[in-house]
Each structure stands twice: as C-alpha cells, then as structure tokens.
C-alpha cells in the first residue's frame, strides 16, 4: 500500500498530516505577516526615488522572508530552532523570551493553531485529494491577507494575484466549478466592488474602500465562480456592519475611522465557497421562493 493510498483509506491520518503541516505553515505565515508589509514599503520607497530622480540610499542588510534570522524585538536574542517549534515552544517558554523574559505576542501561536484548524477542516470536509489541498492553500492565504489588512489596511498584490491565478488554474480542471464560471466569477467579483467604489466616490468625493478589496473579491470569484459573489458581498456587508459598529464602540472611535474590509470579505468568501449552495437554498425555501 502506497502512502497516497494509506492517506486516502484512513481519513484520520490525512487530517493529522493536515494539522502538522498547518502548524508549520502557520509558523511561516507569522513571518510573512510581519515582514511582507515592511518589504513592500522598502520597495515602494525605492520606486518613488527612481520616479522622482532622488539619490538612492546605501543598501542595508538583507531583509526578506528568509533573512535576517528571527530574533527577539526587545533584546535581539536570535531565536534558536528549539524555540521556533509551532505552539510547543510558546508553551515551553511560557510566552516569554528565553533571554530577556519579555512577553511574546499570543498571536503567534494563535495563527499556528488557526492554520492547523483550517487545514484539518479542509481535510475532513473534502477528504483526501486535490480539492482539500487546494482549499488549504486558499484558506491559509486568506488568513495571511486578513491579518495584514488588519495591521496595515492593505491587501498585497503579491498574495492576492497569485491566488487569483491559482483559482483559475485549479478550475481549469473543474476542481470546484467549471472554468467559464471561474472566469466570470473573477470578472464579476472585481467589477462589483469597483462599481461600488466609483459610485461612492462620485457621490461623496471620498474613497470608500481600497483597490485590494476589488482584487480579493475577484480572487474569491475565481475559486468559487460567479455564483459565490452575491452571497459573499451580502455576508461580508452584514458581518462588517455589525462587527464594525461593535469595534468602534469598544474603542470609542468615530464613524469616520477606516475599518479594513478584507477580513470580512475573506470570512464571507470562505463560508460561501463551502456552504453557498446550502445557504442559498435554505433562504429561498424560508422565503417561499422555492
């Protein structure tokens, strides 16, 4: 019996593999979430200097997703291999740096646990195969984009565009929807929020959302087809309105305070991709339209 047959015949084994791999991916995503925005800022600054014909700055130390090695932001203690084991290291260190005892953000293990949970659910829901693996990649990408949007109110093209193309490639083989539905889903998703953006801007003279939101909804349409776009917009609007008001009240902020819309789109799109058909059918039956 090959390893593939074993994973296919024993679902718990596949789910366990998804959990372990998800923890590893979560550790890497913590690096992406922290470093990618800084890398983009540096790149934008370099581009601005070139456009404005300003003198460049001397090159600094290498800074990317691999280098420099992870270190404590308080004492610059280099994180050793045993201190970088997902979740377990955080528990063993009791949430503190082994050198200076400064607290380590709880978000690091939470991201790792979230990735493990998303991977496990995809493995359980779809079973062993391409659908589960593809959905894991999408789920992890949505998590990374959501947290970056929360921190910096930007959805990086370097994340959303490759996932958009991946959705089209995956559906070229009909993994989730026919390719034609995926193409029109990408078009409909982008144009839907693009239209809302310009209508709001023409009426108020203000930007109502970022351009990354257009691309994110287009990406979700590429994965789930045009059918998921209306439900995603509806769910994200409802969740965004409720949670947005709650957060504003808790933080004593004004209604003009910008709120990242990407996380709500990501959550709504994830739900629509999994249960969109059932939700729509239940709604139609409840309203008597079917």
Helices and strands as residue ranges (DSSP letters): H 3-9, H 11-51, G 81-84, H 88-92, H 107-126, H 130-152, H 157-172, H 179-204, H 211-224, H 227-251, H 262-287
